[in-house]
Amino acid sequence: MSTVGIIANPASGKDIRRLVSHATVIDNNEKVNIIERIILGSQKFGVDKIYIMPDYFVMGYRVRDKLLLSEELHVDIEMLDMKIKASPEDTERAAEILEEMGVGCVVVIGGDGTNRLVAKHLKTVPLIGVSTGTNNAYPQMLEGTVVGMAAAAIASGRFNHELSCCKDKIIEIYRNDEFKDIALIDAVISDEIYIGAKAIWDMEHIKHIVVSKCHPASIGFSTIIGVIRRIDDLDDFGGSLRINGGAKKFYAPVAAGTIVEVSSDELELIEVDEPFLWNAAFKGIIAVDGEREVRFDKGDRIIFKISRKGPVHVDVKKTLEVAQSGGFFLIK
């Protein structure tokens, strides 16, 4: 049986960066529309069952009711059997369940933070990230119908995943030799001491950035390194950069419509599985993929290690190219 899971975060795209930049707002009604298009795209190409994470906005139920009313639903939809807490725990629990079930593909609708939570538990099931967050470097802005088609192609098992998927890099973070958290894209060291609204946005407090990958065409803190050097998915290294000091000066887009002047030292590359030690000379917080999560004190030893322990990331465009060459769209 061909199965697909959908994790849609009703809280994505609602953080403080909406107030301090010019970020796009994607409300929950539009997320419902995206889910509808994913389902319509996937059911046409052989998906038998779709599992959806329950949430406080009841997006899954709204989609099912709308598609039943319009008589367009021809696939079985089931809400995951889990108690919702209206917190990030819901995303983590849903990812854990879908990994245990071994569904054919999981589609995550949210931002970098949502995908990071999923990445903690989704290790073998292929993942497609659809951006509805703020500064997204990991998920992409993708049309839901096309996402559903790609998810169906992956879930069909007809094609070699190595042709269109890769095992993601992550940044593992250790404080005084104790594992604390992961980041998919960037870990940002700040001298702020309060978590507050979680989202990090004030450049004045940022001291150091570690990235697993980066590109000048992204938006966010990873792009501070991305405008210096491109680091791709398949590169077996990441990068480290001390900022707000140093002789190098340049511009970088750190938020939607916000381009700032940055001063930095020289970029240092970090090889995969090689620990990078940072000794804390002050008290502060590490933000992972844009959200403050890991506190540290002056004198703490922080180790960042880039590894290939992330999720199996689906390249939607390549997937559909492989599917096309394999006759996936032909009517038999």
N, C-alpha and C positions, 0 to 999 in steps of 0.2 A: 504493500500500500504506500502511495506517495503522500507524504505529510509535510506541512509547513507550519512553523510557529510564528506568531506576531507578538512583539512586545512594544507597546506604544505608551510612552510616558506622558501623562496629562500635565505634568509640571514643567516639562522642558520649554525653554524659550520664555521664561517668566522671571529671570533674575534681575539684579540691580543694573546690569549692563544695558538694559532697555532704557534706563534713565540717564546714563552717562555717555551713551553713544547713539548711533543712528541705526540700530540693528532692526532687522525684519521681525515682524510679529506674526507668528503662525498660531492661531488659536485652536482650541480643541475641536471645533466644528470642522476646520480644515483637516485636522488629523483624521477625523472620521471619514472625510472624503478620500483621503489618501489610502486608508485601510480598504475602503470599498474598491478602489481601483486595483489595489494589490490582489484582492480576492478575485475580482473579475478577470484579471490577467492570468492568474495562476490556475483557476479552475478550467479555463479553456484549453490548457495544455497538460491535463491529466492529473492534477492534484486531487486526491480523494478526500482529504480531511485537513482542516485548518484549526490550530489551537491558538487561542487568544488570551493574553493576560487580562484578568479582570482589573478594573480600576474605578476610582470614585466618580469619574465622569461617565461611566458605563459605556465606553466607546464601542466595545465589542457587541454589546446587546443592541445599541443604536444601529450599527452596521447590519447586523443580522435582520433586524426588524425592517429596515429600509429595503434591503435586497429581497426579502420575502414578499413585501408589499408590492414591489415592482416586478415580481416573478422572474428576477434575474439570478437568484441564488440556486446553484445546482451542485454545490459541494457541502459536505457536512462541516458545520462550525461548532466547536466545543470550547467553552471557557475553562481555563485551567482550574483544577480543584484546589484552591488555596484561599486562606483568609487574608483579605487586604488590610493594610495598615496605613494606607495613604502616605507612605514614606519610601525612601530608596530601597528598603528591605523588600518591597513588592517586586521590583525589577530583578534583584538578586535571586529571590526565591523562584520567580518565573524562569529565569535562565537556568537555574539548577534543575528544575523539573524537566525542561525541554532537553537538556543535556542527558539526563537520566533516561528519558524516553527515546532518545536517539532519532529525533525527527530529521527529515531530509535537509531542511534549511531553516534558519531563523532570520526574520526581518525585524530590525530594531528601528523604531521611529522615535527619534530624540536627538540629543546633542552629544558632544564628546563625553560629558559626564555620564549620561545614560549608557552609552556604549562601553565605557570603562567598567561600570558595574556588571554589565553582561559578560565582559571579557574575563572577569574573575572566575566565572563558572563554565563558560562555553569554550571547551577545549578541542572537541572533535567535530561538532556540528558546524557546518559552514554558516557564516554570518554576512548579512547585507545590512549596512547602516544607511538609513535615510535621514537626512538632516532636517530637523525642526528646532534646533537649538540656537545659540547666540553666535559665538565665534567657533565655527566647526571646522576642525582640521581632519577629523577622522571620517565621520559620515559625509555623504555627498548629497547635493540637491538632485534628486532623481524623480522621474515621473513614475507614479505608482503602478500604472499598467505595465510598464517596462520592467519594474522591479518584480512584479508578480510573474511575468514571463521568465525572468532569469531564475527566480526561486523555484519555479516548476522544472526548469531545465536541470538545475542542480539536484533537486529532490528526486528526479526521475532515475538517477543513477546510471544514465546512458553514456555519460561523458567523463573523461579523466579530469578530476579536480585539479590536478597539477597544471593543466593547460590554462586555467582561468582563476585559480585561487592561490593564495600564499599564506604561510604561517606568519602571523604578525610579530613584530618586535614589541616588547613592552619594557618599561623601566621599573625594575624592582627597587624598592626603597627600604633601607635598613637603618634603624637608629640604635647606636651602641650594640650592634650585632644582632638586634631583634628585628625580624621582618615586620614592617608596618603597613605598606600599601603598594599599589602599582599605579603607573600612569601609562596610557596608550601612546600619547604624543609628547607631552611636556611636563616636567616637574620644575616649578618656579619657587625659588627661595626668596622669602620676604621677611623684612624685619618687623612686620606687624605682629601683634601678639594676641589679637582677638579674631575668632572665626567669624563672628557677626553674620552677615548675609551670605557667607561662603564664597560667592563669586569674587575673584580677584580682578582688579581693574586699575588701581592707582600705581602708575609707573614709578613714582618717587620712592616707593618702598621696596622695589624689586632689586635684588642684588646678584642673583645668579640663575641661569637657566640650563637645564639638561633636556635634550630632545632625543627621541628615537628616530624621528624623521622630520623633515621640514621642506618647505618650498616657498618661493617668493609669491606664488599665486594664492597662498592661504591667508586667512585673517586670524590673528591671535598672537600669543606670545612666542610660539614656535617660529613664527615668521621673522622674529628678531634675528634668529640664526639663519632662517631661510633666505633672507636678502643678502647674506654673506656667502652661503654655500648651500646648494641643494643636497639633501640626503634622502634617498628613496627607500621604498619598502624592502627591496632586495639587497641594499647595501648592508654589509655585515659590520656596521658601526653606527654610532650616533654622535652627538656633539655636546660640548659643554662650553659655556661662555659667561664670564663675569661682566656685568654691565653696571651702568652708572659710575663709571670710572674708566681710565685707560685712554689711549691716544686715538683709537679708531672712532670715527664719527660717521653716522649714516642715518637714513630715515627708514622707518618700518611701520607697516599698518597693523596696529595692535588691537583695533576694534573697528566695527563698521563705521566708516567715515572718519576715523581717527588715525592720523599718521603722525608719529612722534619722532623727535630727534633722539638718537641713542648714542652713548659713548661706551666703549667696551675695550677689553683686552683682546688678544688674538684668540681665535677659535681653537679649541682643543678637541680632537676626535677621540671617541671612546669605542674601543673594539667590543664586539659582542662577547658576553661572559667575562669581561675584564672589569673588576670593581673600580669605581671612581670614588675616592675618598674626599669628603669635604668636612673640614673641622669648623664647628660653629664658633664664631668669635662674638656672637650676640644671640639673644633670644628671639625666636620668631616662629614662622609657620611655613610649611611647604604646601603649595597648591598643586594638586594633581589634575591635569586637564582642565585647568581654570577654576577649580574649587578648593578652598582651604581645608586641608584634612589632617596634616601631620604636624603636631607641635614639636618644638625642640628648645632646649636650653643652651645657654652659653657653655661651651666645653664639650657638648655632645659630638660624637663621631657619626656622621651621616655617610652612608655608602649607597651609591646609585649603581645598579648593574643592569645593563641592557641585555635582554635574553630573547630567545625565539619561543617563548612560552605563551604567546598571545593566541587569540582565536584564529580560525581558518577564515581569512577575509576574502569575500567574493568580489572579483572585478566584474561588474555587471556588463560592461561593454564587451569584454573579452568572452564572457560566458555566452552571450548571444551570438557572437561571431563563431564560436566553436559549435554552438547548437545549430546555427544556420548551415555550416559546412557539413554537419552530420545529418541533415535532413529533418531536423526537429519540427519544422513548421509545415512540412508536407502533409496533405490530407491523404490518408490511406483508405 
